[in-house]
Amino acid sequence: MTVLQFPADIAVDEVMWEDDPQSHRWGHLLAIGLVQVPDGTPVTLTVYPVVEISVTNQRRGIWAAPAGTRTPSPVPPGQVRDRVTWHRDMPDRALRNTTSIWGEGDDVSCSIESGDEPVDLEFLRALPPDSVAELNPTGDIIPASFAAVAHLAPGLRELSSIFLDDKFGAAAPAVIAELTALQRLSLAGNMIPEDGDSSLLDDDALAAIAGLPVLEALTLLGGSYTEHGLQRLTRLPRLQHLHIEREDLTASAFQCLADMPALTHLTGLDEFGDQGPMPPAEVARVRAMLPARISMD
């Protein structure tokens, strides 16, 4: 077994791993204290501060029953049972981190309450470098601590929920450039006027990630990059799927994608049909200029 060491006093995320490949059963615990996972098993971390786990005998919150389980009948109001299985103020919070926190017996669903405080990612440096395959920092983090993600470079295959303008800081693209095993990446910048201009998901950010040697799928939401930034992406030798949601790009910006030999899918331009993000006439122009091997469906 591989031992993953997390902070002993707070739960900084959820840990998931495929416990049994034959039955596709997944292990699932909080990231607090010491967590054991089978050797060589890809681990997924979803980062946010956890406050409380509660379970109930009625279906609500997170549906926890195994696939194929019959949906239970509604529970009469007088027979509803709710209970807290884990709370960050419990003195034995690390010892309570067992599979029972997600429910047992007639418990059919659970709910997770998260906190608002930013998570310090420095805890990642205590993990084996090749132990985490997927990282989703969905909660707020301390921007300077994002550098610790580079410690996971040998094993990290997927990185998502990277909202550059909101919480990760200007140095984040340079850190991502060190993740040379990365296959799937999702980056976001400000997308609506109320959020302000997107200053960090720009041409420099795309230039930084354009050296990732095995990247196969890239999602770009919002941003301020130009067609010059998109041209940098032609350096990605294995990129197969590019998903872009931006309102202010024109068809000419996508002409360079024809020079990407591995690209087979371009999506997102008409994510909401006639409502955009790109006007239907511009989408049609993109379809006409790209080779047939690049699908936009």
C-alpha positions as MATLAB code, in Angstrom:
seq = 'MTVLQFPADIAVDEVMWEDDPQSHRWGHLLAIGLVQVPDGTPVTLTVYPVVEISVTNQRRGIWAAPAGTRTPSPVPPGQVRDRVTWHRDMPDRALRNTTSIWGEGDDVSCSIESGDEPVDLEFLRALPPDSVAELNPTGDIIPASFAAVAHLAPGLRELSSIFLDDKFGAAAPAVIAELTALQRLSLAGNMIPEDGDSSLLDDDALAAIAGLPVLEALTLLGGSYTEHGLQRLTRLPRLQHLHIEREDLTASAFQCLADMPALTHLTGLDEFGDQGPMPPAEVARVRAMLPARISMD';
ca = [
       0.000    0.000    0.000;
       1.064    3.590   -0.647;
       0.672    6.011    2.265;
      -0.470    9.537    1.431;
       0.314   12.091    4.123;
      -2.094   15.023    4.448;
      -2.388   17.708    7.147;
      -3.444   16.137   10.434;
      -5.698   18.947   11.624;
      -7.799   19.875    8.566;
      -9.377   18.051    5.636;
      -8.008   19.822    2.569;
      -9.799   17.801   -0.085;
     -11.350   14.507   -1.122;
      -9.240   11.535   -2.224;
     -10.587    9.038   -4.758;
      -8.986    5.990   -6.333;
     -10.093    2.929   -8.278;
     -10.188    0.295   -5.571;
     -11.216   -2.642   -7.782;
     -10.672   -2.328  -11.573;
     -12.809   -5.414  -12.224;
     -15.956   -4.024  -10.591;
     -15.028   -0.364  -11.141;
     -15.452    0.237   -7.422;
     -13.817    3.425   -6.155;
     -12.240    4.220   -2.816;
     -13.214    7.563   -1.334;
     -11.935    9.329    1.804;
     -11.168   12.803    3.046;
      -7.620   14.139    2.730;
      -6.670   14.347    6.393;
      -3.930   12.504    8.257;
      -2.632    9.300    6.669;
      -4.569    7.688    3.819;
      -3.568    4.325    2.342;
      -4.230    3.491   -1.313;
      -3.179    0.429   -3.347;
       0.280    0.674   -4.903;
       0.260    2.029   -8.449;
      -3.385    3.151   -8.301;
      -4.112    6.545   -9.934;
      -5.413    8.986   -7.331;
      -7.753   11.948   -7.855;
      -7.633   14.940   -5.491;
     -10.427   17.507   -5.371;
      -9.104   20.413   -3.290;
     -11.339   22.498   -1.002;
     -11.684   22.817    2.788;
     -14.202   20.332    4.184;
     -16.312   21.414    7.163;
     -18.848   18.639    7.645;
     -20.170   15.354    6.237;
     -23.761   14.381    6.983;
     -25.812   11.376    5.875;
     -29.516   10.651    5.679;
     -31.902    7.802    4.937;
     -33.659    9.823    2.219;
     -32.368   10.626   -1.226;
     -30.859   14.126   -1.336;
     -27.428   15.692   -1.572;
     -24.931   13.257   -3.096;
     -26.500    9.959   -4.234;
     -24.240    7.340   -2.680;
     -25.806    3.996   -3.533;
     -23.965    1.657   -5.960;
     -24.851    1.637   -9.647;
     -27.872   -0.531  -10.360;
     -29.424    0.020   -6.925;
     -33.160    0.625   -7.076;
     -34.160    4.194   -6.222;
     -35.595    4.081   -2.685;
     -39.141    5.162   -1.955;
     -39.622    8.561   -0.277;
     -39.207    8.404    3.485;
     -42.210    9.619    5.523;
     -41.341   12.873    7.357;
     -41.535   11.276   10.768;
     -39.039    8.566    9.805;
     -36.310   10.781    8.305;
     -32.973   10.298   10.031;
     -30.110   12.747    9.523;
     -26.779   12.516   11.268;
     -23.339   14.120   11.105;
     -20.619   11.546   10.520;
     -17.640   13.911   10.353;
     -16.945   17.500   11.390;
     -13.689   19.399   11.413;
     -14.179   20.368   15.081;
     -14.359   16.737   16.241;
     -11.293   15.907   18.374;
     -10.892   12.532   16.619;
     -11.527   13.935   13.103;
      -8.498   12.192   11.558;
      -9.400    8.801   13.094;
     -12.999    9.153   11.914;
     -11.848    9.287    8.284;
     -13.161    5.868    7.240;
     -15.630    4.784    4.561;
     -18.420    4.929    7.162;
     -18.513    8.738    6.929;
     -20.343    8.363    3.581;
     -23.102    6.328    5.227;
     -23.932    2.757    6.117;
     -26.982    0.636    6.783;
     -30.094    2.441    5.555;
     -28.217    5.675    4.756;
     -28.725    6.371    1.055;
     -27.152    9.795    0.483;
     -24.688   12.236    1.956;
     -23.983   15.958    1.885;
     -20.643   17.764    2.078;
     -20.315   21.252    3.551;
     -17.247   23.158    2.382;
     -15.504   26.157    3.908;
     -14.554   29.517    2.411;
     -10.950   29.774    3.578;
      -8.178   29.281    0.988;
      -6.207   26.028    1.014;
      -2.415   26.037    1.198;
      -1.204   23.571   -1.465;
       2.153   23.090    0.252;
       0.763   19.808    1.597;
       1.274   18.362   -1.911;
       5.040   18.288   -1.334;
       4.571   15.564    1.299;
       2.968   13.210   -1.246;
       4.931   10.773   -3.449;
       5.643   12.686   -6.703;
       4.000   10.045   -8.891;
       0.976    9.371   -6.661;
      -1.613   11.842   -8.039;
      -3.036   11.406  -11.554;
      -5.770   14.059  -11.436;
      -5.917   17.348   -9.498;
      -9.025   19.550   -9.276;
      -8.459   22.625   -7.076;
     -12.109   23.655   -7.007;
     -11.906   25.794   -3.865;
      -9.885   28.907   -3.175;
      -6.155   28.430   -2.696;
      -3.265   30.571   -1.508;
      -1.871   31.724   -4.908;
       1.794   31.474   -3.937;
       1.308   27.830   -2.941;
       0.343   26.786   -6.497;
       4.079   26.257   -7.147;
       3.783   23.061   -5.075;
       1.796   21.464   -7.921;
       5.082   21.051   -9.836;
       6.070   18.422   -7.241;
       3.415   16.142   -8.785;
       4.846   16.439  -12.307;
       5.951   12.767  -12.682;
       2.421   11.390  -12.247;
      -0.042   14.185  -12.962;
      -2.131   13.447  -16.080;
      -5.088   15.826  -15.649;
      -5.388   19.341  -14.197;
      -8.722   21.138  -14.192;
     -10.597   24.033  -12.545;
      -7.638   26.387  -13.079;
      -9.261   29.843  -13.011;
      -6.222   32.029  -13.605;
      -7.788   35.465  -13.132;
      -9.549   34.582   -9.918;
      -7.204   32.640   -7.672;
      -4.047   31.119   -9.146;
      -1.854   34.101   -9.935;
       0.438   35.198  -12.733;
       3.033   32.478  -12.054;
       0.578   29.610  -12.619;
       1.261   29.104  -16.377;
       4.986   28.686  -15.704;
       4.208   26.058  -13.061;
       1.888   24.221  -15.458;
       4.664   24.207  -18.073;
       6.655   21.937  -15.711;
       3.926   19.253  -15.764;
       5.386   17.366  -18.701;
       3.215   14.237  -18.192;
      -0.005   16.257  -18.436;
      -2.541   14.892  -20.950;
      -5.652   16.956  -20.116;
      -5.757   20.600  -19.038;
      -8.577   23.083  -18.388;
      -7.837   26.814  -18.017;
     -10.299   29.650  -17.405;
     -10.215   33.435  -17.312;
     -12.901   36.021  -16.756;
     -15.778   35.440  -19.176;
     -18.388   38.130  -18.460;
     -17.976   41.931  -18.224;
     -19.010   41.954  -14.551;
     -15.865   39.948  -13.738;
     -13.547   42.483  -15.388;
     -10.939   41.968  -18.072;
      -9.137   38.636  -18.312;
      -5.481   39.557  -17.980;
      -3.784   36.263  -17.133;
      -5.201   33.817  -19.693;
      -3.339   35.647  -22.448;
      -0.839   34.974  -25.222;
       1.973   34.522  -22.696;
      -0.043   31.861  -20.842;
      -0.631   29.919  -24.063;
       3.044   30.213  -24.965;
       3.943   28.721  -21.570;
       1.770   25.632  -21.992;
       2.627   25.127  -25.679;
       5.666   23.082  -24.699;
       3.699   20.312  -22.962;
       4.858   17.267  -24.942;
       1.965   14.824  -24.403;
      -1.034   17.138  -23.948;
      -4.050   15.619  -25.741;
      -7.007   17.733  -24.593;
      -7.113   21.457  -23.795;
     -10.067   23.565  -22.621;
      -9.902   27.378  -22.699;
     -12.795   29.293  -21.119;
     -12.758   33.074  -21.465;
      -9.387   34.810  -21.604;
      -7.723   37.666  -23.461;
      -5.392   35.740  -25.792;
      -5.296   36.600  -29.489;
      -4.821   34.602  -32.669;
      -1.066   34.929  -32.044;
      -1.547   32.957  -28.835;
      -3.537   30.296  -30.657;
      -0.698   30.002  -33.165;
       1.579   29.008  -30.286;
      -0.621   25.956  -29.709;
       0.521   24.499  -33.028;
       3.644   23.438  -31.097;
       1.565   20.858  -29.205;
       2.379   17.657  -31.141;
      -0.303   15.410  -29.613;
      -3.224   17.773  -29.084;
      -6.357   16.012  -30.306;
      -9.214   17.987  -28.737;
      -9.377   21.760  -28.322;
     -12.434   23.235  -26.570;
     -12.758   27.040  -26.685;
     -15.485   29.296  -25.299;
     -14.814   32.961  -26.157;
     -17.171   35.661  -27.414;
     -14.763   37.978  -29.220;
     -12.771   35.700  -31.520;
     -13.286   35.683  -35.279;
     -12.971   32.782  -37.695;
      -9.578   33.917  -38.983;
      -8.043   33.221  -35.566;
      -8.597   29.491  -36.088;
      -6.893   29.142  -39.460;
      -3.674   28.065  -37.764;
      -5.360   24.935  -36.377;
      -5.072   23.315  -39.795;
      -1.335   23.035  -39.053;
      -1.915   20.783  -36.029;
      -1.486   17.218  -37.344;
      -3.021   15.439  -34.336;
      -6.066   17.698  -33.912;
      -9.366   15.904  -34.595;
     -11.924   17.889  -32.557;
     -12.627   21.605  -32.099;
     -15.615   22.279  -29.829;
     -17.173   25.061  -27.767;
     -17.563   27.769  -30.407;
     -21.294   27.032  -30.687;
     -21.687   25.627  -27.183;
     -25.028   27.397  -26.751;
     -26.280   27.138  -30.330;
     -27.276   30.433  -31.905;
     -26.563   32.141  -28.588;
     -22.829   31.714  -29.029;
     -20.244   32.179  -27.801;
     -19.391   32.668  -31.517;
     -22.055   33.898  -33.990;
     -23.351   31.126  -36.281;
     -21.926   32.821  -39.395;
     -18.431   32.836  -37.898;
     -18.790   29.196  -36.831;
     -19.675   28.326  -40.428;
     -16.550   30.125  -41.640;
     -14.391   28.109  -39.247;
     -15.938   24.859  -40.496;
     -15.227   25.840  -44.095;
     -11.583   26.686  -43.553;
     -10.557   23.636  -41.484;
      -9.689   20.241  -43.005;
     -12.332   17.500  -42.845;
     -10.338   15.532  -40.255;
     -11.135   18.251  -37.638;
     -14.694   17.724  -36.427;
     -16.644   20.536  -34.774;
     -19.500   18.300  -33.626;
];
